[in-house]
Amino acid sequence: MAVVSPRPGPKLGRGVVRRLPASDRAPAAARRIVAERLRVWRLERLVGDVALIVSELVTNARVHGVGSVTLRMEFTVGTRGPACVHVEVHDLGMGPRTRDAAEPDGGGADRDVEHGRGLPLVAGIADRWGVRNSARGKGCTVWADRFIAS
């Protein structure tokens, strides 16, 4: 069963949807998009956290996914949840079947391995996150929300 994000409410300003190249340059391009959009929204204080989240998600999509990667980002406020920056990274791979499949091994993993720390890092920085696999088997979306403190 996939975790699905509650929709926090109306969008504030314009969201961003960008298709990133199927290359190793995609994470850097995603970080630039995040920094630019957060400046427009006057949320510069979140650039470090959100850029790291997006960089990890785009890197995972490039390493484990298929084809190009789509980045979606919006700033939402509403009565059903806190104001937040919501990001989604979509690729045509299958992704983890559930959010639990992406959780760390509970310390049993080899600490010298270069891979496997991205989603636990996202989990530590994001206020909430999850995975949605397409019902038609045509892709995976990993999303994360970073709340905006009042």
N, C-alpha and C positions, 0 to 999 in steps of 0.2 A: 504494500500500500504506500503510495507516494504522499509526502507532506505537501499540502497546498497552502499558499499564502492567503491570509485574509486580505481583502482589498481595503486599505485604510481610509479611502475617501477621495474627495476631488483633487485633481492635479493643480498644482500651483505653478504657473509658468508653463513653458513647453518642455515636454519630455524629449528624450533623445533616443533614436533607434539608429544604430550604425552597423553595417556589415563590415567585418574586419577581414583582412586578407588571410588566406590559408598559408601563413608564413610565421617564422619565428619572431617577426616584428609586431605581431598582433598584440601581445601584452603591453608593449611600450605605447602603441597607438591608443589602446584602451585607457592607459593611465593619463595620456594627454587629453583625451575626451573628458574624462572624469574631472580633471583639474580645471579645464575650461568651463564646463557646465557648473561646477560648484562655485566658481568665481562669479558667474552670471547670477546665480541664486544667492550670492553673498553668504556662502557657507564654507568659506576658505578653511575654517578650523577643522573641517571633516576631510580635507583632501588626503591627508596621510592614511587614515583608516580606510576610506572608500577606495582609494587608488590601490591599496594593498589587497583588499578583498577582490576587486575586479581583476587585478593582475593574476592572482591565484586562480580565479575561476576561468579566465581566458587561457591561462597556461594549461590547466587541466583539460579544457575543451580541445586545445591543440594537440596535446599528448595522447589523450584517450578517445577523442571524438573523431568525427569524419567531416571533411570539407571545411567550408568557411564557418566563421563564428559570428553570431549576431549579438550585439550588446544593446540592451534596453535599460534606460535610466530615467527615473522620474522623482520628483519631489512632491510628496502628498501630505495633505493635512485633512483631518476630518474628525467626526464625533465617534467613530468606531475604533479609533486607535490613535496612538501618538503620531505627531508629525515625524516623517522619516524620509530618508533617501532610499529608494527602492532600486535595486539593480538586478538584472537578469542576464545570464549568458546562455545562449542556445546553440547547439550544434546538432548534427544529424546522427550522432552516435547513440548508443543505448544508455550510457551512463549507469550509475548505481541504481538498482531497482528501488531502493528506499533510502531515506536519509540515514537510517541505521547502518546500512551497508558501507556508508562513507565514514563512519565513526572510527577513531583510532582503535587499535588492537588491545587497548588496556595495558600498554606497556610491554607487551610481549614481542613487539616488532624490533628488528635490529636497528639500533640507534645510528649505525653508520650508513644505512641505506639513504641514497640521495632523494628518493621520492617518497610520497605518502604523508607529507606533513601539511599539504595545502588546505584541505578541507578542515582539519582540526584547527589550523590557524584562522580560517574564516569563521569557524564556530566560536573561537575565542574573541574575535573582534566584533562580529555582527551581533545585533541584538536579537535577531531571529533569522533563520535561513532554512532552506529546504530544497527538495528535488521534485520535479514533475517530469515524468516520462510521457511522451505522446501516446495516446490511446491507440493510435494507428501504427505505432512502431517507427515513426519517422523523426526521432530526435529526443533530446533531453534538454531540459532547462533547469539550471541551478540558479536560485535566487537568494538574495540576502537583503536585509533591511538594517539600516543604521539610524537609530532614533536621533532626533534633534532635541537636545536638552533645552528646557525652557529657561 
